Amino acid sequence: MDIVYVYVKKRAEFGRQCNFTDRAAELHVDIAPDPGKILDFIERDPVHRGVQCVPEMSEHTTNTESYEYEVHGINHKEGGWPKDVNCQEVEQVMRYRKKVEKDEGYITAITSMGSVMEHCIKQNNAIDIYEEYFKDIDFHDTDEAPSAKTVNLFRDPNDRQRTASYITWYPEKPSRLAVSYCNLDFDTPEIKSSMYSYIWSIENTNKPEMSLHPPSSLVCIEYNPKDCHIILGGCFNGQLGYWDTRKGPTPVEMTPVPMSHREPVHKAIWIQSKTGNEFFSASSDGKILWWDNRKMSEPTETLLLDPTKKQDPTMVQGAMSLEYEPTIPTKFMVGTEHGTIILCNRKAKSDAEKLVTIYKAHSGPVYAVQRNPFFTKNFLTVGDWQAQIWSEDSKDSFIMRTKQHSCYLSDGSWSPVRPAVFFTTKVDGTLDVWDYLYKQNEPSLTIQVCDEPIHCLKVQEHGHLVACGSSYGTTTLLELSNRFYTMQKNEKNIITEIFERETKREKVLESRLREQKLRVKLTKMSIHQPPPDEEQKPPSAKKVKEATTEFWDNVNKDKKPTDSDKKDPSTVGDDKEKAAPQNEAGAEKEADQ
């Protein structure tokens, strides 16, 4: 049962409605300041207070949806002719043109358009809009801060991650680049992934311009400098082949498996020749093979990388990098898995003489070796935690080196346009640009290219573009600031002095070290030499004389007198005195002998 209470009240008893109106301000209280209060005020010193006068803003990035587009050509044909006129017949075309030229409308149209065209032609003759006014002036922007910006990213179209193992630029102009992709992790289980490599246009990152279909994944790739349509590739299974971009994605010819390398081909280079058909390759199986693409059934020459110079197959060292300078066609350099650099001469008489010099450079594999394009006696090596600069004249040690990094270096290269600039990449995804003209202890620029390890890099011929390939298949194209590819004033002379000074210094240190080793060796020989036995020492002449006199005295005492001895007593002593000196002299001779 519910109980309800109802209260009833009239509207008039609620009170009147509130009405608000504007009125002037009224002063109710005015409190005057007390001067005595200022004595109680204490200043705080120091006082730190942060004030943010700039409004807070947040930055957001989004990846827009990308659309793939293709390039198609259009074939324009001559048209607009009447049906009764065949444009393929020259007589009909000439007859129709004469008929049209006599028409009054044609004459009027040509006259009206002629005045407009004449005005445009006069403008072009007066002002050349394409003229470069400061073309001959050489700018040296040395005060410009070093910088680099990302131009494009080329990602491997394959679903499974593969390493961008090698990059090569198009020889004629920086319009495209070829990238080889290969899974180089030996510990990972074998998975079915694509073996294709691709040629990219730097203006189109959505889709590769062309794909290459090798029988095994490509580890290295190289354009032919004399024929930009020919591409050389070294496979993971040791085979080599070349492609012609005009003939499609399949290789023109491949080397047979029995005659090829037994392990991955880490580097293949075209040789400077008149025909441009010769190349040679290096592999981790410890062999250097020379080939001719006109006859790839077998190599033309073979060299084993045996540091003992005995050409023993069991003592070879696997090759990880290869260097060839076209200006020195007979010499080349090989970086091995054992950290050594082998300088070779192809034209030597015997295989042992072909291995000229061995440099002990790094404690791990040598991932890059390259001569300076301006000073060919000096070369750069990259391995373990540092990069080193060597001179052919200094065989025992490098002349310069970078600082010891906290992570491994993966690749390096000289700048093709500046002798003082070189590049190194690290497995933490950073690119270091070194400029020895300004800094030698620290890189002039360090840029975080990507979050994954960088495996390779390639500098374009003009020096302003650098391509970096990562272990996850991403190729990053970077554009450098002007100071890294513009020759500075007196740069060649300065770098020449630096290299010569460091080479002389290293020679002095090598000679000192050899002297110290020789001293230590002589000291050790003198310490370990046993002292002469005292019993074997020859007796002195004084001791011999004393022993001889004592001997004859004892003999004469023990001697019994005989009939011959019964002589005058005065003569017996004289005989003794005569015999003693003779015996003493004989004993001295025996002692001397």
Residue pairs with C-beta under 8 A, 6 or more apart in sequence:
66 206
67 206
68 206
68 207
69 204
69 206
69 207
70 207
71 204
78 87
79 87
81 87
81 93
81 96
82 96
85 92
85 93
85 96
86 92
87 93
100 106
101 107
139 482
139 486
140 486
140 488
140 489
141 482
141 483
141 486
142 483
142 488
144 481
144 482
144 483
145 481
146 433
146 435
146 444
146 445
146 481
146 483
146 484
147 445
147 480
147 481
148 431
148 433
148 445
148 447
148 466
148 478
148 479
148 480
148 481
148 484
149 478
149 479
150 449
150 476
150 477
150 478
151 202
151 465
151 477
151 478
151 479
152 202
152 205
152 476
152 477
153 205
153 474
153 475
153 476
153 477
154 179
154 200
154 205
154 208
154 474
154 475
154 476
154 477
155 205
155 473
155 474
155 475
156 162
156 164
156 181
156 198
156 472
156 473
156 474
157 198
157 207
157 208
158 181
158 193
158 194
158 196
158 473
160 183
160 191
160 193
160 194
161 471
161 472
161 473
162 181
162 182
162 183
162 193
162 194
162 217
162 473
163 181
163 182
163 183
163 184
163 185
163 455
163 469
163 470
163 471
163 472
163 473
164 179
164 180
164 181
164 455
164 456
164 469
164 470
164 471
164 473
164 474
164 475
165 180
165 181
165 182
165 184
165 218
165 219
165 220
165 455
165 456
165 469
166 179
166 180
166 218
166 219
166 220
166 221
166 222
166 456
166 458
166 469
167 177
167 178
167 179
167 180
167 221
167 456
167 457
167 458
167 467
167 469
167 475
168 177
168 178
168 221
168 222
168 223
168 231
168 458
169 177
169 223
169 458
169 460
169 461
169 467
170 176
170 177
170 178
170 223
170 228
171 223
171 224
171 225
171 228
171 461
172 228
174 202
174 460
174 461
174 462
174 465
175 201
175 202
175 203
176 199
176 200
176 201
176 202
176 209
177 199
177 200
177 202
177 458
177 467
177 475
178 197
178 198
178 199
178 200
178 212
178 221
178 223
178 231
179 197
179 198
179 199
179 200
179 221
179 469
179 475
180 197
180 217
180 218
180 219
180 220
180 221
180 233
181 194
181 196
181 197
181 198
181 217
181 218
181 473
182 217
182 218
182 219
182 236
182 264
183 191
183 193
183 217
184 219
184 264
184 455
195 213
195 214
195 215
195 216
195 217
195 218
196 211
196 212
196 213
196 214
196 249
197 211
197 212
197 214
197 217
197 218
197 221
197 233
198 208
198 209
198 210
198 211
198 212
199 208
199 209
199 210
199 211
199 212
199 231
199 245
200 208
200 209
200 475
201 209
202 477
210 245
210 249
211 249
212 218
212 221
212 231
212 233
212 243
212 249
212 251
213 249
213 250
213 251
214 233
214 235
214 239
214 241
214 251
214 254
215 235
215 237
215 239
215 241
215 251
215 254
216 235
216 236
216 237
216 239
217 235
217 236
218 233
218 234
218 235
218 236
219 234
219 235
219 236
219 264
219 265
219 266
220 233
220 234
220 265
220 266
220 267
220 268
221 231
221 232
221 233
221 234
222 231
222 232
222 233
222 268
222 269
222 270
222 279
223 230
223 231
223 232
224 230
224 231
224 232
224 242
224 270
224 276
225 270
225 276
226 270
226 276
227 276
229 244
229 245
229 246
230 242
230 243
230 244
230 293
231 242
231 243
231 245
232 240
232 241
232 242
232 268
232 270
232 279
232 293
233 240
233 241
233 242
233 243
233 251
233 268
234 240
234 264
234 265
234 266
234 267
234 268
234 281
234 283
235 241
235 264
235 265
236 264
237 257
237 260
237 264
238 257
238 260
238 261
238 262
238 263
238 264
238 265
238 283
238 285
239 254
239 255
239 256
239 257
239 260
239 261
239 265
240 254
240 255
240 260
240 261
240 265
240 268
240 279
240 281
240 291
240 296
241 251
241 252
241 253
241 254
241 255
241 296
242 251
242 252
242 253
242 293
243 249
243 250
243 251
243 252
244 252
253 293
253 296
254 296
255 291
255 296
255 297
255 299
256 297
256 298
259 297
259 298
259 299
260 289
261 281
261 283
261 285
261 287
261 289
262 283
262 285
262 287
263 283
263 284
263 285
263 318
264 283
264 284
265 281
265 282
265 283
266 282
266 283
266 284
266 319
266 320
266 321
266 322
267 281
267 282
267 319
267 321
267 322
268 279
268 280
268 281
268 282
268 322
269 279
269 280
269 281
269 322
269 324
270 276
270 278
270 279
271 278
271 279
271 280
271 290
271 324
271 329
272 326
272 329
277 292
277 293
277 294
278 290
278 291
278 292
278 293
278 300
279 290
279 291
279 293
280 288
280 289
280 290
280 291
280 322
280 324
280 332
281 288
281 289
281 291
281 322
282 288
282 319
282 321
282 322
282 334
283 289
283 318
283 319
284 318
284 319
284 320
284 337
285 316
285 318
286 304
286 305
286 306
286 313
286 316
286 317
286 318
286 319
287 302
287 303
287 304
287 305
287 316
287 319
288 302
288 303
288 304
288 305
288 319
288 322
288 334
288 344
289 299
289 301
289 302
290 299
290 300
290 301
290 302
290 346
291 299
291 300
292 300
301 346
303 344
303 351
303 354
304 311
304 312
304 313
304 316
304 351
305 316
305 317
305 318
305 319
305 334
305 336
305 342
305 355
306 312
306 313
306 315
306 316
306 317
306 355
307 315
307 317
307 340
307 342
307 355
307 358
308 315
309 352
309 353
309 355
310 352
311 351
311 352
317 336
317 337
317 338
317 340
317 342
318 336
318 337
319 334
319 335
319 336
319 337
320 335
320 336
320 337
320 365
320 366
320 367
321 334
321 335
321 366
321 367
321 368
321 369
322 332
322 333
322 334
322 335
322 369
323 332
323 333
323 334
323 335
323 369
323 370
323 371
323 379
324 332
325 331
325 332
325 371
325 376
327 376
328 376
330 345
330 346
330 347
331 343
331 344
331 345
331 346
331 356
332 344
332 346
333 341
333 342
333 343
333 344
333 369
333 371
333 379
334 341
334 342
334 344
334 369
335 341
335 361
335 365
335 366
335 367
335 368
335 369
335 381
335 383
336 342
336 365
336 366
337 365
337 366
338 365
339 360
339 361
339 362
339 363
339 364
339 365
339 366
339 383
339 384
340 358
340 359
340 360
340 361
340 366
341 358
341 359
341 361
341 366
341 369
341 379
341 381
341 390
342 355
342 357
342 358
342 359
343 355
343 356
343 357
343 358
343 359
343 392
344 354
344 355
344 356
345 353
345 354
345 356
346 354
348 354
348 356
357 392
357 395
359 390
359 395
361 381
361 383
361 388
361 390
361 398
362 381
362 383
362 384
362 388
363 383
363 384
364 383
364 384
364 408
365 383
366 381
366 382
366 383
367 382
367 383
367 409
367 410
367 411
367 412
368 380
368 381
368 382
368 383
368 411
368 412
368 413
369 379
369 380
369 381
369 382
370 379
370 380
370 412
370 413
370 414
371 378
371 379
371 380
371 414
372 378
372 379
372 380
372 414
372 419
373 414
373 416
373 419
374 419
374 492
374 495
375 419
375 495
375 496
375 499
377 391
377 392
377 393
378 389
378 390
378 391
378 392
378 399
378 499
379 389
379 390
379 392
380 387
380 388
380 389
380 390
380 412
380 413
380 414
380 422
381 387
381 388
381 389
381 390
381 398
381 412
382 409
382 410
382 411
382 412
382 424
383 409
384 408
384 409
385 404
385 405
385 406
385 407
385 408
385 409
386 401
386 402
386 403
386 404
386 405
386 409
387 401
387 402
387 409
387 412
387 422
387 424
387 434
388 398
388 400
388 401
388 402
389 398
389 399
389 400
389 401
389 499
390 398
390 399
391 399
391 499
391 502
391 503
391 506
393 503
393 507
394 503
394 506
394 507
394 510
396 506
396 510
396 513
397 506
397 509
397 510
398 506
399 499
399 502
399 503
399 505
399 506
400 436
400 440
400 502
402 424
402 432
402 434
402 443
403 441
403 442
405 426
407 426
407 427
407 428
408 426
408 427
409 424
409 425
409 426
409 427
410 425
410 426
410 427
410 453
410 454
410 455
410 456
411 424
411 425
411 454
411 455
411 456
411 457
412 422
412 423
412 424
412 425
412 457
413 422
413 423
413 457
413 458
413 459
414 421
414 422
414 423
414 459
415 421
415 422
415 423
415 459
415 463
415 484
415 485
416 459
416 460
416 461
416 462
416 463
417 462
417 463
417 485
417 487
418 435
418 463
418 484
418 485
418 486
418 487
418 488
418 491
419 491
419 492
419 495
420 435
420 436
420 437
420 488
420 491
420 494
420 495
421 433
421 434
421 435
421 436
421 437
421 463
421 484
422 434
423 431
423 432
423 433
423 434
423 457
423 459
423 466
424 431
424 432
424 434
424 443
425 431
425 432
425 449
425 454
425 455
425 456
425 457
425 468
426 432
426 453
426 454
427 453
427 454
428 453
429 448
429 449
429 450
429 451
429 452
429 453
429 454
429 470
430 446
430 447
430 448
430 449
430 454
431 446
431 447
431 449
431 454
431 457
431 466
431 468
431 478
432 443
432 445
432 446
433 443
433 444
433 445
433 446
433 447
433 480
433 484
434 443
434 444
435 444
435 483
435 484
436 495
436 498
437 488
437 491
437 494
437 495
438 444
444 484
445 484
447 478
449 468
449 470
449 476
449 478
450 468
450 470
450 472
450 474
450 476
452 470
452 471
452 472
452 474
453 470
453 471
454 468
454 469
454 470
454 471
455 469
455 470
455 471
456 468
456 469
457 466
457 467
457 468
457 469
458 466
458 467
459 465
459 466
460 466
460 467
462 485
463 480
463 484
463 485
464 479
464 480
464 484
464 485
465 477
465 478
465 479
465 480
466 477
466 478
466 480
467 475
467 476
467 477
467 478
468 475
468 476
468 478
469 475
470 476
538 591
539 591
541 588
541 591
544 587
544 588
544 591
545 584
545 588
547 587
548 583
548 584
548 587
548 588
549 580
549 584
552 579
552 580
552 583
552 584
556 576
565 572
